[in-house]
């Protein structure tokens, strides 16, 4: 179930960011981004820290390899996060 608040429950900063994403990509911001910005104190800060460590922290894989694997897994899982 998708929460309707994710369509409008943001301050001016995230609203501008989402508008730029739509302008540049022609698509709305992904729901994952909307969730992170909606409740940064509850979920967003921890999720960003975890994701940053997984995607940019020390690894035998390059950043590009990790991004490619994330995109591939999202596509295979038919995830909306992979446009």
N, C-alpha and C positions, 0 to 999 in steps of 0.2 A: 504494500500500500504506500502511495506517495502522499506526503503531507502537503496540503494546499498552502501552508505558511511558507513553504520554500519558493513560492512564486512571488511573494511580496514582503516578507518579514526582514528587511535589511535597511541599514543606514545608508547615507549618501555615498560613502567610499565604495562599498561592494556594488551598489547600483551602477556607479560609473564604470567600474571594472567589468561588470556583466554586459553593459551597453557596448563597451569597446570589444569585448569578445564577440558579441553578435555582429558588430560592424565589420570586424576584420575577418571573421570566419563565415559569416552568413548563417550561423547556427547559435542557438542559445547556449549559455554556459552549461556544462555538464552538471547533473544532479549531485555528483560527488563534490564538486566545487561549491555548489550552493549549500550543501550540508555543512561543509567545513566553515563557511563564512556565517552561517546562521547561528551556531552556538560554539564559537571558538573557545569559550571558557570551559565548556562541558566536553566537547569532542574535538574541535578543530585543532587546538594547540597540540594535543597528544597525537592525533592522526598525522599532522604535518611533521612532527618530530620523528615518528616511526617511519613514515614514507621517505623522508629525507635520508635517514640512516640507511634504509634498504636500497634506495636508488642512487645515493651519492657517497655513502660511507665506504670504508675499505672492503675490497672484494677482488677475487681473481677475475671477475668479469668487468669489462669496460662499462662505462655509463651507457654507451650506445647499445651494447649487448643487453643490458638490463632493460632499457627502454623497448628494444625490439621484442624481447621475451614478454614483457608486460602487454604490449600491443597484440602479440600473437595469442597469448592466453585469453585476453579479453575478446578477441575475434572468435576463437574456438568456442568460448563460453557464450557467444552471442550477447556480450555485454554492451550496454548503451555507452559505456565509457570509451569505447573504441569507435570513433566516428568513421 
